[in-house]
Structure formats: structure tokens, C-alpha cells
Amino acid sequence: MPNSDDVQRVVVFQTTDAGVAAVAKSLLESEQIDYFVRGEGSLNLFGWVSGGGPNYIVGPAEFMVRESDATRAIELLAELK
């Protein structure tokens, strides 16, 4: 989704699992919540290194949403943790 510099975003979810990231994207998109994923490329590039576990080399992908959508997004993604 687009990321505008004039929009304040907050981290609402983190994951090192590319499959979980795909589900999180789908959930946010189905609710029409604008999001940005910081560090997403590290899941695809280095995900195999950790075998699906935590990737301590590059860290998790962080899902960021507008502050006004944060509560809704956290509730939506809570079951993925």
C-alpha cells in the first residue's frame, strides 16, 4: 500500500514468518486498512536461514498503519500472534 510521508504510522504487528505476513496483509486489505510493511524484503531473502523461526540477523517485518487505524488493526491481527 502507499506510504505517504505526511501520515503518522505506528507498528501494530511484527512477524518473521512470510506465511503469517501474507495472512496479515490479506486481513488488513479485506478491512481496507492502509498499511506499510517495513523489512518485508528480509522475509523473502533470508527466511530460509531461520527455517521459519525468528531471524535474529535482520529482524521481523513490521506492519505499520495510520494511528487512527491502530486499534482496529491490532484487534484484527491479534489472533496471528
N, C-alpha and C positions, 0 to 999 in steps of 0.2 A: 504494500500500500504506500501511497505517497507520504513523504515526511517533510513537513514544512518547518522552517527554522523559527517561525513566529508562534508555533504551537508548543505549549509546555507538556512534556510527556513524562510518565512515571513508569518504572518497571513493575509489572504485575505478575510475571511468571518467568521462571528460568528452567531450562532443561538441557541435558547433554545427549538426549535421545532424539534422533532425527524423526522417528516414527511418532513420538509424542508431540514433537514440534508440528508435524503435519496435521495432527488432530487438533491441536490448539489453533492453528491457522483456520481450519475449517469451522471450528466453533465460533471464532471471532467474526469471520466473514458471514456466517449464517445469521448473526445478530447485527450485522452491518456496523461493527466497531472498527474504526480506523486504527491500524496498528503498524508498528515498525519492529523488526527483529534485528537486534544488534548481535553480531557474532554468529549469524546463521551459517556463513560460509565455512566456519570451523567444523560444524557438524558433518558437512558433506566431505570436507577434505581430510579431517582427522578422525572421524567417527570410528573407523575401523581399528584405530590404535587402541582404543579403550575397550573394544569388544562390547559396546553398549553400556558400559559403566561410566562413571564420572571421568571426564577428560581434564586432568589437572594441568595439562600443558597449555591449553588455550582457553579453558573455562567454558561455562554454559552459554547457550544462546539466550538472550534476554528479550522478552516480549514487552514492548513499551506501548502504552496507549495514552490518549489525552487524559488529563486529570479528571475531567468531567465524566469519563467513561470508566475510571479505575475501579470503583466499587462493583459495578456490573461485570466487568471483565474478570475480576478476582473471583467473584461468585461462580461465574461460568466455568472458569478453569480449575476451580478448587479440587474437583474430583480427579484431575490428572496427576496430582502430586503423589 
